Amino acid sequence: MEWRANRTRDRSHGIRAFNQLGHHGPKQHLNHSNFLLYADDLLIFSKIESPSDHILLQEDLNSFVKWSNSNYLKINSAKTFHLPIFKSKPISTFTYNIDSTTITTVSKLNILGVMFDSKLTFKHHIINIAAKCLKINGVIFKILRDFNSKNTPISLFKSLILPHLNYCNLIWSPKQVYLLNTLEKIYKKFIRFYIFKFNLQHIYNLPYHERLNKLNLPSFKSILSSSQLSFISKLTSNKINSPHLLASLKFHTPQYNLRNSPSFYIPLNKHFKPSPLCQAMISFNKFNK
């Protein structure tokens, strides 16, 4: 799959063009690829199965650029990137261009605050989040040197750090143990500071999850589980309008009236790697047991 991230300039012209043509403007000129549009950020992507698919995608880009220029929407080629996504190695390489300007090929790309990489491991995103949260931890420690309230550090942790762990975690949740440990370092560093600050040595000897309960802090696994359950609930109740994702849900229909029948069917084999949507279905099944 080939991804594009484009950022347009001259927003006043963009408003005028889209008022006239609506969101169907780009769609009419992308015959061989798909696109996602958020404000003035455009993502064009296509599945590449043969070298000829590169040519078709370049034709779509040429057609889109022509439409964009005719509607006074100048594409900023300096902020346009090509991110190839593949499992082991790309089928073939290709150099794409916009108005005779070569599009830069990258191995990772920030898309709406989430760092995607060529193999969708999201390790760069997780490492960046951990580094950012550890810096915020340091700021909290400095601020609270002269505070004696036990509730203030907890409130700051929940308001300044947890949002980073909660944002789009349905997509980038770590599957490798070392990445999960990277996120847990954020908690462990904060807990050490809290115990030292308020002289709570009896908590320090407790197991990790019991320490979290004592401080009334949700673990990352519980935050992720809540996000997954909320997403499935909103998707099935039409609060998230996505027919494509709704059609991807595999509802489990038992042959007999069983009491503990799972809501969703999950394929089981040793080569199965669950997608974010499938992980959400697994969490929903566990919750309903």
Salt bridges, closest charged atoms under 4 A:
GLU2 OE1 - HIS82 NE2 2.41
ASP40 OD2 - ARG11 NE 2.98
ASP41 OD1 - ARG7 NE 3.14
GLU49 OE2 - LYS47 NZ 3.52
